[in-house]
Amino acid sequence: MNHGTTPAYIPPFDLYLFGKGQHWDLYRVLGCHPVEEEGRRMWRFAVWAPNASAVSLVGDFNGWLSDSHPLYPVGVSGVWAGLCEDVDQGTIYKYAVSAQNGATTLKTDPFAFCTELRPGNAAVVWPLDNHAWGDEAWMRERRATGLPLAKPISMYEIHAGSWQWAGHEYGQFLGYREMADKLIPYLKDLGFTHIEFMPLAEHSLDQSWGYQTTHYFAPTSRHGRPEDLKYFIDRCHQEGIGVILDWVPGHFPKDNWCLGRFDGSALYEHADPRKGEHPDWGTYIFNYGRHEVRNFLLANALYWLKEFHFDGLRIDAVASMLYLDYSRKEGEWIPNEHGGRENIEAVEFLRELNVVVHDQFPGAAMIAEESTAWPGVSRPTYSGGLGFTFKWNMGWMHDQLAYFSKEPVHRSWHHNSLTFSMLYAFTENFVLPISHDEVVHGKGSLLSKMPGDYWQKFANMRLFLSYMWAHPGKKLIFMGSEFGQWREWDCMSPLDWNLMDYPAHQGIMSTLRDLNRLLREEPAMHAVDFEWQGFEWVDLHDWQASVISFLRKDRAGNPLLWVFNFTPVVRENYRVGCPHGGHWREIFNSDAEFYGGSNVGNVHGAMARESEIPGGWGHYVELTLPPLAAMAFKPSWL
């Protein structure tokens, strides 16, 4: 056969699992795959379109004629399939899908592993198995260790298109392989444990940052081919850096070439706009109650973890999935079967997602961006939780940015903003996020939020990072914050790397480098992030001086003492309680001259004296508190 397609065999058990919504390798059944048929190399195409009247394969190879390469129904499964030898790797194609009313629309393969770069949107014939992995040691260790709850984690969130450019004009993006040569050494030097990529699945609109995903199985061609991304992740693992992917199962665009109204009917989305359309984003919402749609999403999550070795997924906009009335007014939403506002189908999908991922990939992290008070987001499903590994602590982020934006003279009246987070710090497994959302759309960069003159802005920035790293919870900051970018983030411009030539900006980087070192080397900083045993207040009541102090402790109870002065006033002979006598070494001081500070502190440490002070401590150290600074002390015997 030199022309056209023939029916393709798909095992009934694959179709049975798909119908149940439980085919974890569905992407190896649907989509485009090389096969050997009667000694000839061909490609099998399969697509789910149960309400279509006809489906055919079109592309440059047949002049985009919809009647020359038909696909055939596979039983009553709703799947159409066929074999074709007129294509090869690199061929672009779409499906011509005819609805029951006779209208034909060209649709991109939902399971395409590679697609055109915008403005094109066709699928590209590409093999799935295209990289020889060299990260066996990393993957073996990840499986053996299990959930990373007690590990040091500091994540660097990056938008791949605007971190650096390969040239001087927009669109001259770094390739995944170039990124490996530049980004990995950079993050190793700063001591970050993980990279978190904003969505890398293909999308047509640059300004959506990837959050309007059009092709769920295709890494964006802006930076290379799928095997190039695998190479990047492989290199990261070999250098000891984990990689997290931002994933968007909450909604998808209405563009007529992708998932929406795929076979002329509401297939992937709800037909009723009160459940199937997002009023804020102008997108469709997945029908989480349909087995095949759930399977599409579950298989997609597993695809990124299995085929690309990602170490976890950060799930975008979880709150929009959990509530039927999210961003809707009265009368614009449909209550659930119990009359409530909870989206029961989405809740069950998220629980199944987390159970399957944690079962299939021990050690992989599932991270929820959930902005409400939904209980048990990071608690096991068997106890009624959603089953995520971590949850972003949006309340902490809001309170800290509000507090630090205040002039120090006013901070005493907002002391609760500092301490309130500890009332709920252990109700979830929290990540403390300073993400892209906090440095865009007029909000200003992290450095620009800091009050005071030039010196105070940088001191406040170092203090903010120190408090963030000392606070219980895993850490995440957005690119540019590590050196103090003045300008808020713009996805159409690279970061202002010239700022790294200035000492004050170098000081922020040095501060963060040492905070990451403390996070990795001191078990008290990471081993007990989610239980009260890892934290103890020393003094949270000195609101008039805007000074707080607390202990971080490891599993054995060995402490680090953290002291924070949130004003520019140097405080001499300040007494801070501590649990033990003996000498305490100053192991960190954000006011050190090396960081750009005034070099006030306790370079020789402090000897704890035995005396009862308020708070019930039997010992205290007498310290000099530097201005707008954080200090950490460690008993000399540890």
TORFIPA-612853 format. One record per residue (C-alpha): x, z, y. Coordinates in Angstrom, 2 decimals. Example, Ala and Ser with C-alpha at 12.3 -4.5 7.8 and 13.67 -1.06 7.14 Angstrom:
// TORFIPA-612853
@x 12.30&z 7.80&y -4.50
@x 13.67&z 7.14&y -1.06
// end
This chain:
// TORFIPA-612853
@x 0.00&z 0.00&y 0.00
@x 1.48&z -1.04&y 3.35
@x -1.48&z -0.33&y 5.52
@x -4.21&z 2.28&y 5.83
@x -4.78&z 5.57&y 4.08
@x -6.02&z 6.71&y 0.71
@x -7.73&z 9.96&y -0.29
@x -5.34&z 12.90&y -0.56
@x -5.58&z 15.61&y -3.21
@x -5.90&z 19.18&y -1.94
@x -6.08&z 21.90&y -4.62
@x -9.53&z 23.52&y -4.84
@x -8.02&z 27.00&y -4.67
@x -6.56&z 26.20&y -1.23
@x -10.00&z 25.12&y -0.06
@x -11.55&z 28.25&y -1.58
@x -9.13&z 30.55&y 0.29
@x -9.72&z 28.63&y 3.51
@x -13.48&z 29.02&y 3.12
@x -12.96&z 32.77&y 2.69
@x -10.70&z 32.87&y 5.73
@x -7.76&z 34.20&y 3.71
@x -5.27&z 31.35&y 3.29
@x -2.16&z 32.79&y 4.91
@x -0.20&z 29.51&y 4.50
@x -3.03&z 27.31&y 5.73
@x -0.62&z 25.35&y 7.93
@x 1.01&z 24.02&y 4.73
@x -2.35&z 22.56&y 3.65
@x -3.84&z 21.24&y 6.88
@x -1.88&z 19.16&y 9.36
@x 0.75&z 16.53&y 8.56
@x 3.15&z 16.94&y 5.60
@x 5.57&z 14.64&y 3.73
@x 4.63&z 13.92&y 0.12
@x 5.89&z 11.78&y -2.74
@x 3.19&z 9.54&y -4.22
@x 4.10&z 7.17&y -7.07
@x 7.74&z 7.29&y -6.02
@x 6.99&z 6.46&y -2.41
@x 7.47&z 8.77&y 0.59
@x 4.20&z 9.19&y 2.45
@x 2.60&z 11.66&y 4.81
@x -0.56&z 13.60&y 4.06
@x -2.92&z 14.28&y 6.95
@x -5.70&z 16.86&y 6.70
@x -8.01&z 18.23&y 9.37
@x -11.06&z 20.50&y 9.42
@x -14.03&z 18.77&y 11.10
@x -17.16&z 19.70&y 9.09
@x -19.68&z 18.20&y 11.53
@x -17.90&z 14.88&y 12.10
@x -19.45&z 11.64&y 10.89
@x -16.02&z 9.99&y 10.56
@x -12.35&z 10.84&y 11.14
@x -9.42&z 8.43&y 11.30
@x -5.73&z 8.47&y 12.10
@x -4.64&z 6.64&y 15.27
@x -1.37&z 6.05&y 17.09
@x 1.12&z 3.45&y 18.23
@x 1.53&z 2.39&y 14.59
@x -2.01&z 0.94&y 14.53
@x -2.63&z 0.18&y 18.19
@x -4.82&z 3.30&y 18.47
@x -7.58&z 1.55&y 16.53
@x -9.96&z 4.02&y 14.97
@x -11.07&z 1.86&y 12.04
@x -7.73&z 1.02&y 10.41
@x -6.59&z 4.37&y 8.96
@x -9.68&z 6.37&y 7.93
@x -9.53&z 9.86&y 6.45
@x -11.90&z 10.91&y 3.68
@x -14.04&z 14.02&y 3.09
@x -12.61&z 16.48&y 0.60
@x -15.67&z 17.63&y -1.28
@x -17.96&z 19.79&y 0.82
@x -15.12&z 21.76&y 2.41
@x -15.43&z 20.15&y 5.84
@x -11.82&z 18.96&y 5.49
@x -10.93&z 15.29&y 5.96
@x -7.68&z 14.04&y 4.44
@x -5.66&z 10.94&y 3.65
@x -2.22&z 9.60&y 2.78
@x -0.31&z 7.22&y 5.04
@x 3.05&z 5.51&y 4.70
@x 2.94&z 3.70&y 8.03
@x 4.34&z 6.71&y 9.93
@x 7.59&z 8.64&y 9.87
@x 9.22&z 11.53&y 11.65
@x 8.79&z 11.09&y 15.38
@x 5.62&z 8.99&y 15.19
@x 2.95&z 10.13&y 17.65
@x -0.62&z 10.35&y 16.44
@x -4.08&z 11.77&y 17.02
@x -7.32&z 11.96&y 15.13
@x -10.25&z 9.82&y 16.23
@x -13.14&z 12.19&y 15.53
@x -16.68&z 10.75&y 15.60
@x -19.50&z 13.19&y 16.24
@x -22.93&z 12.97&y 14.66
@x -24.21&z 11.22&y 17.81
@x -21.61&z 8.49&y 17.37
@x -19.33&z 9.50&y 20.27
@x -15.64&z 9.30&y 19.32
@x -12.97&z 11.52&y 20.88
@x -9.21&z 11.43&y 20.34
@x -8.11&z 14.90&y 19.25
@x -4.62&z 16.29&y 18.76
@x -3.95&z 17.76&y 15.32
@x -4.67&z 21.54&y 15.56
@x -1.82&z 22.10&y 13.07
@x 0.75&z 19.80&y 14.69
@x 4.23&z 21.28&y 14.40
@x 5.52&z 19.20&y 17.30
@x 3.78&z 17.57&y 20.25
@x 4.58&z 15.41&y 23.25
@x 5.84&z 16.93&y 26.47
@x 3.26&z 16.89&y 29.24
@x 1.65&z 14.76&y 30.56
@x 1.45&z 13.38&y 27.01
@x -0.54&z 15.45&y 24.55
@x -0.35&z 13.63&y 21.20
@x 0.93&z 15.22&y 18.01
@x 4.33&z 14.18&y 16.68
@x 5.00&z 13.73&y 12.96
@x 7.56&z 16.41&y 12.20
@x 8.62&z 18.24&y 9.02
@x 8.08&z 21.97&y 8.74
@x 11.27&z 22.83&y 6.84
@x 14.05&z 21.85&y 9.21
@x 16.51&z 24.74&y 9.52
@x 18.90&z 26.59&y 7.20
@x 18.71&z 30.27&y 8.19
@x 21.73&z 32.54&y 8.47
@x 20.03&z 35.82&y 9.43
@x 19.55&z 37.27&y 5.93
@x 21.20&z 40.58&y 6.84
@x 18.93&z 41.08&y 9.86
@x 15.75&z 40.23&y 7.97
@x 16.73&z 42.43&y 5.01
@x 17.43&z 45.37&y 7.32
@x 14.14&z 44.85&y 9.17
@x 12.16&z 44.91&y 5.94
@x 14.00&z 47.97&y 4.64
@x 13.61&z 49.95&y 7.87
@x 9.90&z 49.27&y 8.37
@x 8.05&z 49.89&y 11.61
@x 10.48&z 50.36&y 14.52
@x 8.82&z 53.52&y 15.87
@x 12.03&z 55.56&y 15.83
@x 14.34&z 52.75&y 16.95
@x 15.76&z 52.23&y 20.44
@x 13.79&z 49.36&y 21.97
@x 14.32&z 47.83&y 25.40
@x 12.75&z 44.42&y 25.86
@x 13.71&z 41.74&y 28.37
@x 10.65&z 39.64&y 29.16
@x 11.53&z 36.07&y 30.00
@x 9.79&z 32.90&y 31.14
@x 11.98&z 30.27&y 29.50
@x 11.27&z 27.64&y 32.14
@x 12.45&z 29.67&y 35.13
@x 15.22&z 31.99&y 33.90
@x 17.87&z 29.37&y 34.59
@x 17.79&z 25.61&y 34.96
@x 20.09&z 23.07&y 33.37
@x 20.20&z 21.12&y 36.66
@x 19.08&z 21.41&y 40.26
@x 15.54&z 20.04&y 40.04
@x 12.35&z 21.35&y 38.52
@x 11.91&z 20.02&y 35.00
@x 15.61&z 20.20&y 34.16
@x 14.99&z 23.04&y 31.74
@x 17.53&z 24.74&y 29.53
@x 17.22&z 23.71&y 25.90
@x 16.78&z 26.37&y 23.23
@x 20.37&z 25.78&y 22.10
@x 21.74&z 25.99&y 25.64
@x 19.73&z 29.17&y 26.06
@x 21.42&z 30.63&y 23.02
@x 24.83&z 30.11&y 24.62
@x 23.80&z 31.63&y 27.97
@x 21.05&z 34.18&y 27.35
@x 22.34&z 35.94&y 24.23
@x 25.73&z 36.99&y 25.70
@x 23.98&z 38.03&y 28.91
@x 21.57&z 40.36&y 27.12
@x 24.24&z 41.69&y 24.78
@x 26.29&z 42.65&y 27.81
@x 23.33&z 44.48&y 29.36
@x 22.44&z 46.14&y 26.06
@x 18.85&z 44.96&y 25.60
@x 17.63&z 45.22&y 22.04
@x 14.92&z 42.54&y 22.24
@x 13.87&z 39.42&y 24.11
@x 10.16&z 38.95&y 24.68
@x 9.24&z 35.36&y 25.45
@x 6.16&z 34.50&y 27.44
@x 4.12&z 32.03&y 25.35
@x 6.18&z 29.24&y 23.81
@x 3.32&z 27.40&y 22.11
@x 2.79&z 24.02&y 23.76
@x 0.69&z 23.95&y 26.93
@x -0.01&z 21.23&y 29.43
@x -0.08&z 23.17&y 32.70
@x 3.23&z 24.66&y 33.84
@x 1.51&z 27.10&y 36.18
@x -0.41&z 28.66&y 33.28
@x 2.94&z 30.09&y 32.05
@x 1.79&z 29.24&y 28.54
@x -1.33&z 31.40&y 28.54
@x -3.60&z 28.34&y 28.26
@x -2.34&z 27.22&y 24.86
@x -3.29&z 23.70&y 23.81
@x -1.25&z 23.39&y 20.58
@x -0.97&z 26.62&y 18.65
@x 1.57&z 25.52&y 16.01
@x 3.92&z 23.51&y 18.26
@x 6.73&z 25.17&y 20.23
@x 6.84&z 23.66&y 23.68
@x 8.92&z 20.50&y 23.90
@x 10.16&z 21.58&y 27.34
@x 13.15&z 23.18&y 25.64
@x 13.66&z 21.09&y 22.51
@x 12.35&z 20.64&y 19.00
@x 11.09&z 23.32&y 16.59
@x 14.42&z 23.54&y 14.78
@x 16.13&z 24.22&y 18.12
@x 13.95&z 27.31&y 18.63
@x 14.74&z 28.43&y 15.09
@x 18.44&z 28.03&y 15.88
@x 18.02&z 30.25&y 18.96
@x 16.26&z 33.02&y 17.01
@x 18.80&z 32.76&y 14.19
@x 21.63&z 33.24&y 16.70
@x 19.83&z 36.20&y 18.26
@x 19.49&z 37.92&y 14.90
@x 23.11&z 37.32&y 14.01
@x 24.04&z 38.95&y 17.32
@x 21.74&z 41.94&y 16.75
@x 18.92&z 40.99&y 19.15
@x 15.25&z 40.90&y 18.14
@x 12.82&z 38.31&y 19.46
@x 9.15&z 38.93&y 20.36
@x 6.65&z 36.15&y 21.09
@x 3.71&z 36.38&y 23.48
@x 0.65&z 35.11&y 21.56
@x -2.75&z 34.14&y 22.98
@x -5.66&z 34.44&y 20.48
@x -8.19&z 35.41&y 23.15
@x -9.11&z 32.02&y 24.59
@x -8.12&z 28.35&y 24.74
@x -8.51&z 25.49&y 27.28
@x -11.41&z 23.08&y 27.47
@x -9.20&z 19.96&y 27.62
@x -10.95&z 17.29&y 25.57
@x -7.91&z 16.51&y 23.38
@x -7.49&z 20.01&y 21.92
@x -9.71&z 22.49&y 20.08
@x -12.85&z 22.50&y 22.23
@x -15.94&z 20.83&y 20.70
@x -13.54&z 19.48&y 18.12
@x -15.99&z 17.59&y 15.92
@x -18.67&z 17.22&y 18.58
@x -19.95&z 20.72&y 17.90
@x -18.85&z 24.21&y 18.91
@x -16.41&z 24.58&y 16.02
@x -13.61&z 26.93&y 17.07
@x -15.69&z 28.48&y 19.87
@x -19.15&z 30.05&y 20.14
@x -21.87&z 27.59&y 21.15
@x -23.51&z 30.12&y 23.49
@x -21.44&z 30.32&y 26.72
@x -22.30&z 34.02&y 26.98
@x -19.97&z 34.56&y 24.01
@x -18.01&z 31.33&y 23.94
@x -16.73&z 30.83&y 27.49
@x -14.48&z 32.97&y 29.66
@x -15.83&z 33.13&y 33.24
@x -12.50&z 34.04&y 34.88
@x -10.21&z 31.53&y 33.22
@x -12.54&z 28.59&y 32.62
@x -11.68&z 28.57&y 28.92
@x -13.40&z 28.78&y 25.55
@x -13.43&z 31.97&y 23.46
@x -12.75&z 31.80&y 19.72
@x -15.62&z 32.45&y 17.31
@x -14.07&z 35.43&y 15.52
@x -17.04&z 35.70&y 13.17
@x -16.34&z 32.34&y 11.49
@x -14.06&z 32.56&y 8.45
@x -12.25&z 29.29&y 9.09
@x -11.57&z 30.13&y 12.75
@x -10.24&z 33.56&y 11.84
@x -8.06&z 31.89&y 9.23
@x -6.70&z 29.45&y 11.83
@x -5.58&z 32.36&y 14.01
@x -4.30&z 34.55&y 11.18
@x -2.28&z 31.68&y 9.72
@x -0.91&z 30.90&y 13.17
@x 0.32&z 34.47&y 13.67
@x 1.96&z 34.43&y 10.23
@x 3.43&z 30.98&y 10.95
@x 5.47&z 32.26&y 13.88
@x 6.67&z 35.28&y 11.90
@x 7.44&z 33.42&y 8.68
@x 8.70&z 30.03&y 9.78
@x 10.47&z 31.12&y 12.99
@x 11.45&z 34.68&y 12.02
@x 10.01&z 36.24&y 15.16
@x 10.23&z 40.03&y 15.02
@x 6.79&z 40.63&y 16.44
@x 3.92&z 39.35&y 18.53
@x 2.67&z 40.66&y 21.85
@x -1.06&z 39.99&y 21.94
@x -2.28&z 38.90&y 25.36
@x -5.49&z 40.15&y 27.01
@x -6.75&z 42.30&y 24.14
@x -9.34&z 43.93&y 26.43
@x -10.98&z 40.55&y 27.01
@x -11.46&z 40.27&y 23.25
@x -12.82&z 43.77&y 22.68
@x -15.71&z 43.75&y 25.16
@x -18.65&z 41.34&y 25.19
@x -19.25&z 42.11&y 28.87
@x -15.62&z 41.58&y 29.95
@x -15.78&z 40.06&y 33.48
@x -19.51&z 39.44&y 33.06
@x -22.44&z 40.65&y 35.10
@x -25.71&z 42.01&y 33.78
@x -27.55&z 39.26&y 31.94
@x -24.40&z 37.18&y 31.37
@x -23.55&z 38.72&y 28.00
@x -25.18&z 39.34&y 24.64
@x -25.12&z 42.89&y 23.18
@x -23.87&z 43.34&y 19.63
@x -26.16&z 44.09&y 16.70
@x -26.21&z 47.76&y 17.66
@x -27.00&z 47.06&y 21.30
@x -23.46&z 47.88&y 22.45
@x -20.85&z 46.03&y 24.46
@x -18.13&z 46.03&y 21.80
@x -17.25&z 42.68&y 20.24
@x -17.46&z 43.77&y 16.59
@x -16.24&z 40.42&y 15.26
@x -13.13&z 40.50&y 17.48
@x -12.43&z 44.12&y 16.53
@x -12.55&z 43.24&y 12.83
@x -10.33&z 40.21&y 13.44
@x -7.69&z 42.33&y 15.19
@x -7.76&z 44.93&y 12.43
@x -7.38&z 42.27&y 9.75
@x -4.60&z 40.62&y 11.75
@x -2.59&z 43.83&y 11.97
@x -3.15&z 44.78&y 8.34
@x -2.07&z 41.35&y 7.10
@x 0.98&z 41.12&y 9.37
@x 2.23&z 44.60&y 8.51
@x 1.67&z 43.89&y 4.81
@x 3.35&z 40.48&y 4.83
@x 6.17&z 41.36&y 7.24
@x 7.21&z 45.03&y 7.09
@x 9.13&z 45.89&y 10.22
@x 7.45&z 43.30&y 12.45
@x 5.89&z 44.76&y 15.61
@x 2.37&z 43.99&y 16.82
@x 2.07&z 44.85&y 20.51
@x -1.24&z 45.04&y 22.39
@x -1.66&z 44.34&y 26.06
@x -4.80&z 46.44&y 26.34
@x -5.77&z 47.68&y 29.78
@x -8.71&z 49.99&y 29.04
@x -9.13&z 53.34&y 27.33
@x -10.16&z 51.89&y 23.96
@x -9.23&z 54.65&y 21.50
@x -6.71&z 54.21&y 18.70
@x -5.26&z 50.84&y 19.64
@x -1.96&z 51.74&y 17.93
@x -3.46&z 53.93&y 15.24
@x -3.88&z 52.82&y 11.60
@x -7.01&z 50.93&y 10.63
@x -7.74&z 53.43&y 7.85
@x -8.23&z 56.10&y 10.52
@x -10.46&z 53.88&y 12.67
@x -7.73&z 52.40&y 14.86
@x -6.96&z 48.77&y 15.61
@x -3.66&z 48.93&y 13.73
@x -1.22&z 47.73&y 16.39
@x 2.36&z 48.99&y 16.31
@x 2.54&z 49.52&y 20.07
@x 0.29&z 49.43&y 23.13
@x 1.36&z 48.64&y 26.68
@x 0.91&z 51.68&y 28.92
@x -0.79&z 50.07&y 31.90
@x -1.76&z 53.44&y 33.38
@x 1.88&z 54.57&y 33.54
@x 2.84&z 51.29&y 35.19
@x 0.12&z 51.59&y 37.82
@x 0.88&z 55.23&y 38.65
@x 4.65&z 54.79&y 38.90
@x 4.50&z 51.71&y 41.10
@x 1.99&z 53.47&y 43.36
@x 4.20&z 56.55&y 43.58
@x 7.46&z 54.72&y 44.24
@x 5.89&z 52.58&y 46.96
@x 5.35&z 55.77&y 49.00
@x 7.89&z 56.88&y 51.57
@x 9.71&z 59.94&y 50.14
@x 8.32&z 62.16&y 52.90
@x 4.83&z 61.55&y 51.49
@x 5.67&z 61.81&y 47.79
@x 5.03&z 65.54&y 47.52
@x 1.31&z 64.83&y 48.01
@x 1.33&z 62.37&y 45.11
@x 3.30&z 64.47&y 42.62
@x 0.56&z 64.13&y 39.99
@x 1.28&z 60.42&y 39.74
@x 4.63&z 61.34&y 38.21
@x 3.35&z 63.90&y 35.76
@x -0.11&z 62.63&y 34.80
@x 1.18&z 60.21&y 32.16
@x 2.39&z 63.11&y 30.02
@x -1.20&z 64.25&y 29.51
@x -1.81&z 61.21&y 27.30
@x 1.72&z 60.01&y 26.47
@x 1.33&z 60.64&y 22.75
@x -2.22&z 59.39&y 22.23
@x -0.78&z 55.93&y 21.49
@x 2.57&z 54.38&y 20.60
@x 3.26&z 53.25&y 24.14
@x 5.51&z 50.59&y 25.62
@x 6.29&z 51.16&y 29.31
@x 5.91&z 47.69&y 30.84
@x 7.12&z 46.25&y 34.11
@x 6.02&z 42.73&y 33.26
@x 5.67&z 39.39&y 35.02
@x 2.18&z 40.42&y 36.19
@x 3.71&z 43.08&y 38.47
@x 6.06&z 40.74&y 40.36
@x 3.87&z 37.74&y 41.18
@x 0.82&z 36.67&y 43.20
@x 1.79&z 38.54&y 46.35
@x 2.74&z 41.79&y 44.63
@x 6.41&z 41.34&y 45.48
@x 9.43&z 41.97&y 43.30
@x 10.23&z 45.40&y 41.89
@x 13.02&z 45.94&y 44.44
@x 10.84&z 44.85&y 47.36
@x 8.25&z 47.50&y 46.43
@x 10.78&z 50.26&y 47.11
@x 10.55&z 51.97&y 50.53
@x 13.28&z 52.90&y 52.96
@x 16.33&z 51.19&y 54.40
@x 18.65&z 48.93&y 52.44
@x 20.54&z 51.77&y 50.75
@x 17.37&z 53.72&y 49.93
@x 15.69&z 50.68&y 48.38
@x 18.52&z 50.32&y 45.91
@x 18.68&z 54.07&y 45.27
@x 14.93&z 54.09&y 44.61
@x 15.32&z 51.13&y 42.28
@x 18.00&z 52.89&y 40.24
@x 15.87&z 56.04&y 40.22
@x 12.82&z 54.10&y 39.05
@x 14.70&z 52.52&y 36.15
@x 16.22&z 55.87&y 35.20
@x 12.84&z 57.60&y 35.13
@x 11.39&z 54.73&y 33.11
@x 14.17&z 54.87&y 30.53
@x 14.06&z 58.68&y 30.27
@x 10.27&z 58.78&y 29.87
@x 8.94&z 58.70&y 26.26
@x 8.01&z 55.21&y 25.11
@x 9.68&z 51.88&y 24.45
@x 10.79&z 49.83&y 27.49
@x 10.08&z 46.36&y 28.87
@x 11.12&z 44.79&y 32.17
@x 10.70&z 41.28&y 33.47
@x 13.65&z 39.02&y 34.18
@x 15.16&z 39.39&y 37.64
@x 14.45&z 43.11&y 37.77
@x 17.75&z 43.80&y 36.01
@x 19.71&z 42.77&y 39.10
@x 17.14&z 43.43&y 41.80
@x 15.71&z 40.09&y 42.85
@x 14.23&z 40.32&y 46.34
@x 11.88&z 37.37&y 45.99
@x 8.82&z 37.67&y 43.79
@x 8.80&z 35.53&y 40.69
@x 7.93&z 31.83&y 41.02
@x 7.60&z 29.89&y 37.78
@x 8.70&z 26.73&y 39.60
@x 12.09&z 28.15&y 40.64
@x 15.00&z 29.73&y 38.75
@x 16.06&z 33.31&y 39.38
@x 18.30&z 33.97&y 42.39
@x 21.53&z 34.30&y 40.44
@x 23.65&z 34.28&y 43.60
@x 22.55&z 37.90&y 44.16
@x 24.81&z 38.97&y 41.32
@x 27.76&z 38.44&y 43.67
@x 26.69&z 41.43&y 45.81
@x 27.82&z 44.98&y 44.94
@x 24.39&z 46.58&y 45.40
@x 22.83&z 44.18&y 42.90
@x 25.77&z 44.65&y 40.54
@x 25.03&z 48.37&y 40.79
@x 21.51&z 47.90&y 39.47
@x 22.88&z 45.92&y 36.54
@x 25.47&z 48.59&y 35.82
@x 22.77&z 51.27&y 35.95
@x 20.62&z 49.39&y 33.48
@x 23.60&z 48.66&y 31.23
@x 24.36&z 52.39&y 30.98
@x 20.70&z 53.33&y 30.51
@x 20.50&z 50.91&y 27.61
@x 23.69&z 52.40&y 26.18
@x 22.21&z 55.91&y 26.39
@x 19.00&z 54.63&y 24.81
@x 20.93&z 53.23&y 21.84
@x 23.53&z 55.95&y 21.40
@x 21.49&z 59.11&y 22.01
@x 18.84&z 59.77&y 19.33
@x 17.07&z 62.10&y 21.77
@x 16.26&z 59.02&y 23.86
@x 14.44&z 57.08&y 21.17
@x 13.93&z 58.85&y 17.85
@x 10.80&z 60.82&y 18.81
@x 9.05&z 58.65&y 21.37
@x 5.49&z 59.26&y 20.18
@x 5.23&z 62.98&y 19.44
@x 5.39&z 66.16&y 21.53
@x 8.41&z 67.31&y 19.53
@x 10.51&z 64.77&y 21.40
@x 9.63&z 65.95&y 24.88
@x 9.39&z 69.25&y 26.76
@x 8.81&z 69.95&y 30.42
@x 11.41&z 72.17&y 32.08
@x 9.76&z 72.17&y 35.51
@x 7.01&z 69.89&y 36.75
@x 5.73&z 72.18&y 39.52
@x 8.22&z 71.71&y 42.36
@x 6.01&z 69.25&y 44.18
@x 7.24&z 70.37&y 47.60
@x 10.79&z 69.21&y 46.84
@x 9.59&z 66.27&y 44.69
@x 11.87&z 67.38&y 41.86
@x 11.03&z 67.35&y 38.16
@x 13.03&z 68.08&y 35.01
@x 12.39&z 67.74&y 31.31
@x 14.07&z 67.62&y 27.92
@x 14.19&z 64.70&y 25.51
@x 14.91&z 65.80&y 21.94
@x 15.82&z 64.21&y 18.63
@x 14.36&z 65.11&y 15.23
@x 16.67&z 68.09&y 14.90
@x 15.70&z 69.39&y 18.35
@x 19.03&z 68.51&y 19.99
@x 18.27&z 68.10&y 23.71
@x 19.16&z 65.98&y 26.69
@x 18.26&z 67.50&y 30.05
@x 16.95&z 65.07&y 32.67
@x 16.64&z 66.06&y 36.35
@x 15.10&z 63.84&y 39.05
@x 15.17&z 64.14&y 42.84
@x 12.64&z 61.77&y 44.40
@x 13.69&z 62.41&y 48.02
@x 16.81&z 61.41&y 49.97
@x 17.64&z 65.08&y 50.57
@x 20.73&z 66.49&y 48.82
@x 19.78&z 69.82&y 47.23
@x 22.58&z 72.31&y 46.66
@x 22.54&z 75.20&y 44.20
@x 19.30&z 74.01&y 42.64
@x 18.44&z 76.00&y 39.52
@x 17.10&z 74.19&y 36.48
@x 16.09&z 75.98&y 33.29
@x 17.65&z 75.02&y 29.97
@x 17.27&z 76.12&y 26.34
@x 20.90&z 77.02&y 25.59
@x 23.89&z 78.70&y 27.15
@x 27.31&z 77.09&y 27.35
@x 28.57&z 74.04&y 29.14
@x 26.35&z 71.02&y 29.88
@x 28.10&z 67.69&y 30.57
@x 26.74&z 65.29&y 33.16
@x 26.52&z 62.06&y 31.13
@x 24.56&z 59.98&y 33.64
@x 24.04&z 60.03&y 37.40
@x 22.25&z 57.14&y 39.11
@x 23.91&z 58.14&y 42.40
@x 27.40&z 57.45&y 41.05
@x 29.58&z 55.36&y 43.33
@x 30.00&z 52.92&y 40.46
@x 26.30&z 52.07&y 40.78
@x 26.36&z 51.89&y 44.59
@x 25.37&z 55.50&y 45.17
@x 26.79&z 58.23&y 47.42
@x 28.70&z 59.89&y 44.54
@x 27.01&z 63.26&y 44.90
@x 26.63&z 65.16&y 41.66
@x 28.15&z 67.45&y 39.13
@x 31.16&z 65.62&y 37.82
@x 32.41&z 68.66&y 35.92
@x 29.02&z 69.45&y 34.52
@x 27.49&z 72.91&y 34.73
@x 27.80&z 76.21&y 32.87
@x 24.44&z 77.61&y 31.80
@x 23.91&z 81.21&y 32.85
@x 21.72&z 83.71&y 31.09
@x 18.85&z 84.76&y 33.29
@x 15.09&z 84.61&y 33.20
@x 13.74&z 82.04&y 35.68
@x 10.20&z 80.80&y 36.27
@x 9.05&z 78.71&y 33.34
@x 10.23&z 81.12&y 30.70
@x 13.72&z 79.70&y 30.25
@x 16.39&z 82.19&y 29.22
@x 19.18&z 80.13&y 30.76
@x 19.66&z 77.96&y 33.80
@x 22.20&z 75.60&y 35.29
@x 22.91&z 75.52&y 38.99
@x 23.17&z 71.93&y 40.14
@x 23.74&z 69.74&y 43.15
@x 20.94&z 67.21&y 43.20
@x 21.99&z 63.85&y 44.67
@x 19.58&z 61.92&y 46.90
@x 16.99&z 59.64&y 45.28
@x 18.69&z 60.03&y 41.95
@x 18.37&z 60.90&y 38.26
@x 20.85&z 62.89&y 36.20
@x 21.18&z 63.52&y 32.48
@x 23.03&z 66.47&y 30.92
@x 24.09&z 67.03&y 27.34
@x 25.33&z 70.27&y 25.75
@x 29.07&z 70.00&y 25.27
@x 28.86&z 71.10&y 21.64
@x 26.80&z 68.00&y 20.72
// end
